[in-house]
Amino acid sequence: MAEFYLPYHFIPVVQREHAGSLALAEFRKGKDGKIDGVRHDRYEPGTHSGTIECTVEAVSPVFVGHQKKGEEVVGFKLNGQPALPASSLRGSVASLAEGASNSALRVLSSKVLGQPCYSYRKRMQEPLSAIGVLWREGNTWMLEPVCLPLMHYDERGTLKPGMFKWKTVFQAGPVFRVFVGDKDGIRRDKDDATDAEKKKFSFKSTPITDMKKPKMPVATLTWDQVQVLDPRMPLPLNVKTGKHQQTVIAQHLQAKAPLRQGLIRVLGCYEKGSDGKALRQIPEGKHHELFIPYEKGRFGKLTVPEAVMGRFQQLADQMTEQSEQEETPRPFEPKDTRPGRTPGKMPGSRLVPQEGDLVFFEVDHQAQGVTEFSYSSIWRGRVETLGMPANAWTFFDKVDPELTPFHGQRKQVTLAERVFGFVEEKDGEELKNGLRLKGRVRFSPGIAERAIAEMGLVPLKELSSPKPPSPALYFRNPQDQNDFIAKSALKPGTHWPQGRKVYLHHPQAINGNAAPWDNSRGAFVADRHVKVRPWAKGSAWRFEVRYDNLNDLELGMLLYALSPANEFRHKIGMGKPLGLGSVHMKIERVRVVDRQARYSAVGWSGDRHSGDLAWQSLRDSFRKGMNAKVRAAIEELGDPKRLGDFEITYPRVDWQEGEEKLYEWFVSNDQQPEGERVALQPVAVTNHGRAEARVPTLSRLPRPRRS
């Protein structure tokens, strides 16, 4: 299997190592605290103030966008020349400073698709298959059971122990679903002109309040009949036989059985758009719609706790936001039950439970209450800790609370926060009247040193990181060697984030004329692609950083973040994972301002700067004090010459090219045998007490098996 490099890797985070942090208790005292020069009201003796003069050279084409005009993103310019925004320079340097000093992540979203939780699609082997009707009694949601789940028996036909709870839920007798339609029929929106027997699919979802519910010939069964599957006493059941297991998946219609009233559930595979394609992207594996025998009040209602309702809404809202650009919003409700639901943004596209909805559900072990429900059998799981939703913030906080953006439970102001500033947050939002600190560094824009050549207009490939949590790539075990982590097993505290994401440099774009970002041969989709005019390799800019009141450690960190080593290259601008944006940032000169002399009578009329600083020793002193694995990872990832001759690409399966179906690698990985599933290894590890670094590769996998 071909090996490749992932476009992004991670600077590790370290637990409880925050050199240079300021005690928050002292910071809260303001000017009366021991704040070690972290102030703006005066210049402290023994600190550094001045200007760092830097140059930036593009070693690959670079592009920083300014605004979108139609299909094109127009580049940022000053005085008619492409320029580097001060915010982009500051962001690149500050991010590296945070990683190098193991400081708090000053920017860390707690939300995925608008919701503060990680979620994942459950496996096909974990369906919700019992069906019930939602009801509202006062302020409490209830669920009326109407249909058993898939019922599992052992090879001898004995009901498996985990199934016995359903006898409690359906005490009055077993009720199985009945399949209606076939794979082709349920997708037919009109009569076939060439085959009179191929009629359009005419069933509609039955409103629970409909007094004239459809009737079908379905036998009434008892628990005595289905407690054991006896081949000598055949029943009208659709039984699927597997290894060491038999599963009842449905009941057959019988022409001579009495007609029973019931409910039709139609998902709506037949609905077509103006282009003739299905509006609802429903898996090809769906072969039937459902008829469910129904007698109101036959089974006792179950409570649906408020937390279960909240979890459903959170997961549903994530899916809806993800489908904003689609013709039909997800998750799909049964057809014809939400005539007012519209595509696009919420609230119009939002799916909110209402009375009478047919839903799939699961119950607790005592069969007393509903633990989960959804509108589709294959639903989503939520990563949780102690029953509460977990997100990126949760995972970093479990490693070390001082790593998360500044909040009320923090005890320290970390080194990068001291220099670049912070804003206190609560629940992922800026806290009004919370603590704030203005940074003590100011970046100028990068101004072109000479005329910058703009390349031709080119469509960029789609940026395609997998949606978190994707634990095979984004998470690890705390020890050096990483093992595969299943989505359903992911736990804050047990598993750590890989760290702070950084992008690899593409040697082919640096050393040659390769353009891995160019999508000229692929289809251009307006809501997925943009066009840009990159700035040519060799373009150069000059900028400066003004700093005030920095101590030796703070200035050393800033200098290291600007220039960790001669071979180090930064990334800036758009298309970083695709190969754009590699630059060589160099410190040309560090000039010093003597604040005491500057505000004297003589200094007022003289040069602003009093001399130059021999800065390398401050940088090297900071470097020496860094965590060894953090330093090794940064310098390995920043040096393009250390990479082997492997393609840099998003994960793909064998023979896969282009941008479509990039999820297949993850599906295939989940299907691999135990012990052969792939996990991204850390860049830096400890070997015999020493930190060693190597950018790990991944392998292409076989195409996933179809269910």
Buried (B, 14 or more C-beta within 10 A) or exposed (E): EEEBBBBBBBBBBBEEBBBBBBBBEBBEEEEEBEBBBBBEEEBBEEBBBBBBBBBBBBBBBBBBBEEEEEEBBEBBBBEEBBBBBBEBBBBBBBBBBBBBBBBBBBEBEBBBBEBBBBBBBBBEEEBBBBBBBBBEEEEEBBBBBBBBBBBBBEEEEEBEEEBEBBBEBBEEBBBBBBBBBEEEBBBBEEEEEEEEEEEEBEBBBBEBEEEEBBEBBBBEBEBEBBBEBEEEEEBBBBBEEEEEEBBBBBBBBEEEBEEBBBBBBBBBBBBBEEEEEBBBEBEEEBBBBBBBBBEEEBBEBBBBBEEBBEBBBBBBBBBBBBBBEBBBBBBBBBBEBBEEBEBEEBEEBBBBBEEBBBBBBBBEEEBEBBBBBBBBBBBBBBBBBEEEBBBBBBBBBBBBBBBBBBBEEBEBBBBBBBBBBBBBBEEBEEBEEBBEBEBBBBBBBBBBBEEBBBBEEBBBBBBBBBBBBBBBBBBBBEEBEBEBBEBEEBBBEBBBBBBBBBBBBBBBBBEEEBBBBBBEEBEEEEEBBBBBBBBBBEBBBBBBBBBBBBBBBBBBBBBBBBBBBEEBBBBBBBBBBBBBBBBBBEBEBBBBBBBEEBEEEEBEEEEEBBEEBEBEEBBEBBBEBBBBBBBBBBBBBBBBEBBEEBBBBBBBBBEBEEBEEBBBBBBBBBBBEEEEBBBBBBBBBEEEEEBBBBBBBBEBBEBBEEE
